[in-house]
């Protein structure tokens, strides 16, 4: 009886050997496939490590990673370009004022638009009297809406800036008094912008007869009659 058990066990062992061999072959193939995947993943990890920028020091743990659609550049936090004073702006002008850590601000056109009157001499234009930074566009819109004409004919200062276009950007306006001062401080004094040593017109109205200007060589701001021809330099917000 014991011999019979031994024979049966030997037969069963022999029958199981082909199955075991198939499993070994399958496992070997699986190991080779996994090795290829590991190598592929290692290459992918190296690519990612070389592509993703280092997390900025002191960055918040919730900072997100962005793929910028225009350039496919990968950035932490935001895809928006930031600017510094004196940089070339989005339109090709010169940046003289920034907010939001350089993501927004105001840029000056790189050249003057010419000489022009303010217009509307003897008429007070409502909503065109603000002197603050950020009010030049509003002043310009009010002057244009009032239909101000020049005393001697030709385009007024705001018409010149409204007509100006650079690299597809046509949203230019005449700067307010305080915006003009920043241009003189940050651009003219640094030798940037090819400004004339002359008086520049602002969009800030003083009275029905007067508007603010700035004499760039000294930085002095004063008022002049609206029919006086002054230099014109357009600006735009971004």
VENCOR-V846325 format. One record per pair of residues at least 4 apart in sequence whose C-alpha atoms are under 7 Angstrom apart, sorted by the first residue. I is the first residue (numbers start at 1). J is the second residue. D is the distance in Angstrom with one decimal. If there is no record, write none. Layout:
# VENCOR-V846325
i: <I & I>
j: <J & J>
d: <D & D>
This chain:
# VENCOR-V846325
i: <1 & 2 & 3 & 4 & 5 & 6 & 7 & 8 & 9 & 10 & 11 & 12 & 13 & 16 & 17 & 18 & 19 & 20 & 21 & 22 & 23 & 24 & 25 & 26 & 27 & 28 & 29 & 30 & 31 & 32 & 33 & 34 & 35 & 36 & 37 & 38 & 39 & 40 & 41 & 42 & 43 & 44 & 45 & 46 & 47 & 48 & 52 & 53 & 55 & 55 & 59 & 63 & 63 & 64 & 64 & 65 & 65 & 65 & 65 & 66 & 66 & 66 & 66 & 66 & 66 & 67 & 67 & 67 & 67 & 68 & 68 & 68 & 68 & 75 & 80 & 81 & 82 & 82 & 83 & 83 & 83 & 84 & 84 & 85 & 85 & 85 & 86 & 86 & 86 & 86 & 87 & 87 & 88 & 88 & 88 & 88 & 89 & 89 & 89 & 89 & 91 & 91 & 91 & 93 & 93 & 93 & 93 & 94 & 94 & 94 & 94 & 94 & 95 & 95 & 95 & 96 & 96 & 96 & 96 & 96 & 96 & 97 & 97 & 98 & 98 & 98 & 98 & 99 & 99 & 99 & 100 & 104 & 105 & 105 & 106 & 106 & 106 & 106 & 107 & 107 & 107 & 108 & 108 & 108 & 109 & 109 & 109 & 110 & 111 & 111 & 111 & 112 & 112 & 113 & 113 & 113 & 114 & 114 & 115 & 115 & 115 & 115 & 116 & 116 & 116 & 116 & 116 & 116 & 116 & 117 & 117 & 117 & 117 & 117 & 117 & 117 & 117 & 118 & 118 & 118 & 118 & 119 & 119 & 119 & 119 & 119 & 119 & 119 & 120 & 120 & 120 & 120 & 121 & 121 & 121 & 121 & 122 & 122 & 123 & 123 & 124 & 124 & 125 & 125 & 126 & 127 & 127 & 128 & 128 & 128 & 128 & 128 & 129 & 129 & 129 & 129 & 130 & 130 & 130 & 131 & 131 & 131 & 131 & 131 & 132 & 132 & 132 & 133 & 133 & 133 & 135 & 135 & 136 & 136 & 136 & 136 & 136 & 136 & 137 & 137 & 137 & 138 & 139 & 139 & 139 & 140 & 140 & 140 & 140 & 140 & 141 & 142 & 143 & 143 & 144 & 144 & 149 & 150 & 150 & 150 & 150 & 151 & 155 & 155 & 156 & 157 & 157 & 158 & 158 & 158 & 159 & 160 & 161 & 161 & 161 & 161 & 162 & 162 & 164 & 164 & 165 & 165 & 166 & 171 & 172 & 172 & 172 & 173 & 173 & 173 & 174 & 174 & 174 & 174 & 174 & 175 & 175 & 175 & 175 & 175 & 175 & 176 & 176 & 176 & 176 & 177 & 177 & 177 & 177 & 177 & 177 & 178 & 179 & 180 & 180 & 181 & 182 & 183 & 183 & 184 & 184 & 184 & 184 & 185 & 186 & 187 & 187 & 187 & 188 & 188 & 188 & 197 & 197 & 198 & 198 & 198 & 199 & 199 & 199 & 199 & 199 & 199 & 200 & 200 & 200 & 200 & 200 & 200 & 201 & 201 & 201 & 201 & 201 & 201 & 202 & 202 & 204 & 204 & 205 & 205 & 205 & 206 & 206 & 206 & 207 & 209 & 209 & 210 & 210 & 210 & 210 & 211 & 211 & 211 & 211 & 212 & 212 & 212 & 212 & 213 & 213 & 213 & 214 & 214 & 214 & 214 & 215 & 215 & 215 & 224>
j: <5 & 6 & 7 & 8 & 9 & 10 & 11 & 12 & 13 & 14 & 15 & 16 & 17 & 20 & 21 & 22 & 23 & 24 & 25 & 26 & 27 & 28 & 29 & 30 & 31 & 32 & 33 & 34 & 35 & 36 & 37 & 38 & 39 & 40 & 41 & 42 & 43 & 44 & 45 & 46 & 47 & 48 & 49 & 50 & 51 & 52 & 74 & 75 & 59 & 76 & 63 & 76 & 77 & 76 & 77 & 74 & 75 & 76 & 77 & 74 & 75 & 76 & 77 & 78 & 79 & 72 & 73 & 74 & 75 & 72 & 73 & 74 & 79 & 79 & 103 & 103 & 102 & 103 & 87 & 102 & 103 & 95 & 102 & 95 & 96 & 97 & 94 & 95 & 96 & 187 & 94 & 95 & 92 & 93 & 94 & 95 & 93 & 94 & 95 & 107 & 166 & 167 & 169 & 107 & 108 & 109 & 110 & 107 & 108 & 109 & 110 & 193 & 106 & 107 & 108 & 106 & 107 & 182 & 183 & 186 & 187 & 105 & 106 & 102 & 104 & 105 & 106 & 103 & 104 & 105 & 104 & 238 & 237 & 238 & 235 & 236 & 237 & 238 & 235 & 236 & 237 & 234 & 235 & 236 & 233 & 234 & 235 & 193 & 193 & 194 & 233 & 232 & 233 & 160 & 232 & 233 & 231 & 232 & 229 & 230 & 231 & 232 & 155 & 156 & 157 & 229 & 230 & 231 & 232 & 150 & 156 & 157 & 226 & 227 & 228 & 229 & 230 & 156 & 157 & 226 & 227 & 148 & 149 & 150 & 151 & 156 & 226 & 227 & 148 & 149 & 150 & 226 & 208 & 209 & 226 & 227 & 208 & 209 & 208 & 209 & 207 & 208 & 143 & 146 & 142 & 139 & 142 & 139 & 142 & 143 & 204 & 205 & 139 & 204 & 205 & 206 & 135 & 139 & 204 & 135 & 176 & 177 & 178 & 204 & 176 & 177 & 178 & 176 & 178 & 179 & 139 & 176 & 140 & 173 & 174 & 175 & 176 & 203 & 141 & 173 & 174 & 142 & 143 & 203 & 204 & 144 & 158 & 173 & 174 & 203 & 145 & 146 & 147 & 148 & 148 & 158 & 156 & 154 & 155 & 156 & 227 & 227 & 159 & 160 & 160 & 161 & 232 & 162 & 173 & 174 & 163 & 164 & 172 & 173 & 174 & 234 & 172 & 173 & 170 & 172 & 169 & 170 & 170 & 236 & 234 & 235 & 236 & 234 & 235 & 236 & 202 & 203 & 233 & 234 & 235 & 179 & 180 & 202 & 203 & 234 & 235 & 180 & 202 & 203 & 204 & 181 & 202 & 203 & 204 & 212 & 213 & 182 & 183 & 184 & 202 & 185 & 186 & 187 & 188 & 188 & 189 & 216 & 219 & 189 & 190 & 191 & 192 & 193 & 192 & 193 & 195 & 216 & 217 & 215 & 216 & 217 & 213 & 214 & 215 & 216 & 230 & 231 & 213 & 214 & 215 & 230 & 231 & 232 & 212 & 213 & 214 & 230 & 231 & 232 & 212 & 213 & 211 & 212 & 210 & 211 & 212 & 210 & 211 & 212 & 211 & 225 & 226 & 223 & 224 & 225 & 226 & 223 & 224 & 225 & 226 & 221 & 222 & 223 & 224 & 221 & 222 & 223 & 219 & 220 & 221 & 222 & 219 & 220 & 221 & 228>
d: <6.5 & 6.4 & 6.3 & 6.2 & 6.1 & 6.2 & 6.2 & 6.2 & 6.1 & 6.3 & 6.2 & 6.2 & 6.4 & 6.3 & 6.1 & 6.2 & 6.4 & 6.3 & 6.3 & 6.2 & 6.0 & 6.0 & 6.3 & 6.1 & 6.0 & 6.3 & 6.2 & 6.1 & 6.1 & 6.4 & 6.3 & 6.1 & 6.2 & 6.1 & 6.0 & 6.0 & 6.3 & 6.2 & 6.0 & 6.2 & 6.2 & 6.1 & 6.0 & 6.2 & 6.1 & 5.8 & 6.3 & 6.7 & 6.9 & 6.9 & 6.8 & 6.7 & 5.6 & 5.9 & 5.4 & 7.0 & 5.8 & 4.6 & 6.1 & 5.6 & 5.3 & 6.1 & 6.9 & 6.5 & 6.7 & 5.6 & 5.7 & 4.5 & 6.5 & 4.9 & 5.3 & 6.2 & 5.5 & 6.4 & 6.5 & 6.2 & 4.6 & 4.5 & 6.2 & 4.6 & 6.4 & 7.0 & 6.1 & 5.3 & 5.1 & 6.3 & 5.8 & 5.2 & 6.0 & 6.8 & 5.8 & 5.4 & 5.5 & 5.5 & 4.8 & 6.2 & 5.1 & 5.5 & 5.5 & 6.0 & 6.5 & 6.0 & 6.2 & 5.6 & 5.3 & 4.6 & 5.1 & 5.0 & 5.0 & 6.5 & 6.4 & 7.0 & 5.9 & 4.1 & 6.3 & 6.2 & 5.8 & 6.5 & 5.9 & 5.8 & 6.6 & 5.2 & 5.2 & 5.1 & 5.7 & 3.9 & 6.5 & 6.6 & 5.2 & 5.4 & 6.1 & 5.3 & 5.7 & 5.5 & 6.8 & 5.6 & 4.3 & 6.0 & 5.6 & 5.6 & 6.4 & 6.1 & 4.3 & 6.6 & 6.7 & 5.6 & 5.7 & 5.4 & 6.7 & 6.6 & 7.0 & 5.7 & 4.7 & 6.4 & 5.5 & 5.8 & 5.8 & 5.6 & 5.7 & 5.3 & 4.7 & 5.9 & 6.8 & 5.4 & 5.1 & 4.8 & 5.6 & 6.6 & 6.8 & 5.9 & 5.2 & 5.9 & 6.1 & 5.0 & 5.5 & 4.7 & 6.4 & 5.6 & 5.4 & 4.9 & 6.3 & 5.3 & 5.1 & 4.4 & 6.7 & 5.8 & 5.6 & 6.2 & 4.8 & 5.8 & 6.7 & 7.0 & 6.4 & 5.1 & 5.2 & 6.2 & 4.9 & 4.8 & 4.6 & 6.8 & 6.3 & 4.0 & 6.5 & 6.8 & 7.0 & 6.3 & 6.0 & 4.1 & 5.8 & 6.5 & 6.0 & 5.8 & 6.9 & 5.0 & 4.5 & 6.3 & 6.2 & 6.9 & 5.7 & 6.9 & 5.3 & 4.9 & 5.7 & 5.4 & 6.5 & 6.9 & 5.3 & 6.7 & 5.4 & 5.1 & 6.2 & 6.1 & 6.1 & 6.7 & 5.9 & 4.5 & 4.3 & 6.1 & 6.2 & 5.5 & 6.9 & 6.3 & 6.3 & 5.8 & 6.7 & 6.2 & 6.0 & 6.0 & 6.0 & 6.2 & 6.0 & 6.2 & 6.6 & 6.2 & 6.5 & 7.0 & 6.5 & 6.4 & 6.7 & 5.7 & 6.9 & 6.1 & 5.7 & 6.3 & 6.3 & 6.5 & 6.1 & 5.9 & 6.6 & 5.7 & 6.0 & 6.3 & 5.7 & 5.1 & 6.0 & 5.0 & 5.7 & 5.8 & 6.2 & 6.6 & 5.5 & 4.5 & 6.7 & 6.2 & 5.8 & 5.3 & 4.7 & 5.4 & 5.5 & 6.2 & 6.2 & 5.4 & 6.9 & 5.3 & 6.3 & 5.5 & 5.7 & 5.4 & 5.7 & 6.8 & 6.2 & 6.1 & 5.1 & 4.9 & 5.2 & 6.4 & 5.3 & 6.9 & 5.7 & 6.3 & 6.9 & 6.5 & 6.4 & 6.4 & 6.6 & 6.2 & 5.8 & 5.3 & 6.6 & 4.8 & 6.2 & 6.0 & 6.7 & 5.5 & 6.3 & 6.2 & 4.8 & 6.2 & 5.5 & 6.6 & 6.4 & 5.9 & 5.5 & 5.7 & 5.9 & 6.9 & 6.4 & 5.4 & 4.2 & 6.2 & 5.8 & 6.1 & 5.5 & 5.3 & 6.4 & 5.5 & 4.6 & 5.9 & 6.8 & 4.7 & 6.8 & 5.6 & 6.0 & 5.8 & 5.7 & 5.4 & 6.0 & 5.7 & 6.4 & 4.3 & 6.2 & 5.2 & 4.8 & 6.4 & 6.7 & 5.6 & 5.8 & 5.9 & 5.3 & 4.6 & 5.3 & 5.2 & 5.8 & 6.6 & 6.0 & 7.0 & 5.7 & 4.3 & 6.5 & 5.7 & 5.7 & 5.9 & 6.3 & 5.7 & 4.3 & 6.4 & 5.5 & 5.4 & 6.3 & 6.9>
